[in-house]
Amino acid sequence: MRAPAQETTVESLLTNAGTLSIVRIGEDTDLKMELRLKGRKVYDIEGNMSAGFVAQFRTNSSGELIVMTVSEGGTACPAQFQIVHVEDTGKVSVTDEFGDCGDSPTITLQLIPDEQVTLRFQGYYRLSEEQEPGFKPPPPSTWVYKRGVLKQLSPAPPKRRGK
């Protein structure tokens, strides 16, 4: 009979619905974690070496919005993000992973006219890419979470001279 996998709490924060925790199952190299609310699994975080909470916002009407970062490890893509919506009733929803691999977006909460969380990324690239012929830094990108929907905004068109 196999012994149960070791569990380690990576990070926790308090919400109105209870404690939200990231729990690692097994070893770091097993790449298996769970998101738990009051000790109950609400989401599998699989295929990532690390995860953590980077922002928590209390909204006027819909509970709490938590920005979570996840990473496979290594330097090819340092971070992706997910929005965790914890309603006061205990219902939890989690977006798909998103971002441009940059690990330090600007995160803002807007309450008026509608509640929304915005993440602005600078345009991630590895320093070694600068040496490649014809290299152009990628454009910044913006993601908005509003009314339970995550979408990427289209980049602004380049400014044309003389117009």
N, C-alpha and C positions, 0 to 999 in steps of 0.2 A: 504494500500500500504506500502510495506517494504522500510525502508530507505536503501540507498546503503551502502555496507560494508565500514568500515573505511579503509583507505589505509595509510601505513606508509613506507617511504623509509628507508630501513635497511642500505644500502650501495650503493655507486655509484663510478664509475671510468670513466675516459675519454678515448675513443678509437678514431682512425682516422674516424670511421664510425659514431661517436656520443657518447653520454653518455649511458653507460650500468649500469642498476640499478637492485637491488633486492628490490622488493616491497612486504610488508606483507599485505594481504587482511584479514580484520577482526581482531580478537584477536589472541594473541600468541597461545592459545589453539585450534584455528581453523586449525592449521597446513597447512595453504595455503599461498604460496608466488608465485610471478611471476618474471621472468627475463625479463626486458624490455630494448629495444634499442631505444633511442630517444622517450621514452614514449609509445612505441608500444610493446605489449606482444609478446615475441618470444619463451617463454618456461614456462611451469608450474612446480613449485617446490612444490610438495605436499607430505604430510606425514612427514615433518621435522619441528622441533621446531625452528631451527636456520639455517642460511646460511650466508656465507661471502666470500669475495675474499681474497686469500692468496698470489697470485703471478700473474704478468702480464708480458708477453714477446712480444716484437715486432719482427716479423720474417722478413727475407729478401724478401720473395716472397708471403706469404699467409695471411698477415694481422696480427692479434694479437691472442695469446693464453693466456687464463686466467684460472688459477687454482681456483676452487671454492670448499669450504668445506661445507658440509651439515651434520646436526645432528638431530636425533630424540629426543635428550635430554636423561638424565639419564647417567649411567656409564657402561652399558653393552657393548655399542659400541659408544665411544665418537665422532667419526667422520668418514665420508666417503668423497670421493672427486669426482669431475667431471671436465672435461676439456671443456671450452667454447671457440670455435673458432669463432672470429669475423672477417670476411673478410672486406676489405676496401669498398666494394660495399654495405655492410649492411647485407649480408647473415650471419646468425648465426646457428651454429650447436653445440650440447651439447652431450657429451658421457653419457652412463649409469653411475650410481654410482659405485665406485670401491675403493679398499683399504683393509687394514686388521683391521680396527677400530682404529688404532693408529692415534693420532691427530697431529703428528709432523714429517712428512716424510721429507727427504732431497729432494729438488726440484731443478733440473738443466735443462738448455737449452743448447743444442748442435747445432751448426750451420753448421759444416763441418764434414763429407761429406754431410749429410742430416740434415735438421732441425728436431729436436725432443725434446720433453719434457720428462724427466725421473723423476719418483717419487720412492724413495727407503724407504720402511717401515722396522722398526727394528724387528717386530714380536710382535704384541700386545697380552697381556694377563692381566687379573685382578689379583691384588696382592693376593687375597684370593685363587687363583688357585695354588699358590706355596705350599699351605698346603696339597694339594691332593696327595695321594700315587701315585708314578710313574710319577709325573709331569715333563715334559720337556718343556722348552720355545719353542714357535713356531719359525720356521726359518724366517729370513728376507724375504721380497718379493719386487719385482721390477716391476713397470708398465711403459710402454713406449707408448707415443702418437707420431705417425709419419705418415705423409701424410693422415691425417684424420682417422687413425685407431689406436685404443687403444688395447694393448695386454699385458698380464702378461708374464714375462719371467720365464722360468723354473728355479727352484733353482739349484745351483751348487751341484753336487753329493758330499757326504761326502768324505773327504780325507781318503784313506786307509793307514794304517801304513805299513812301510816297502816297499812301492812302489815308 
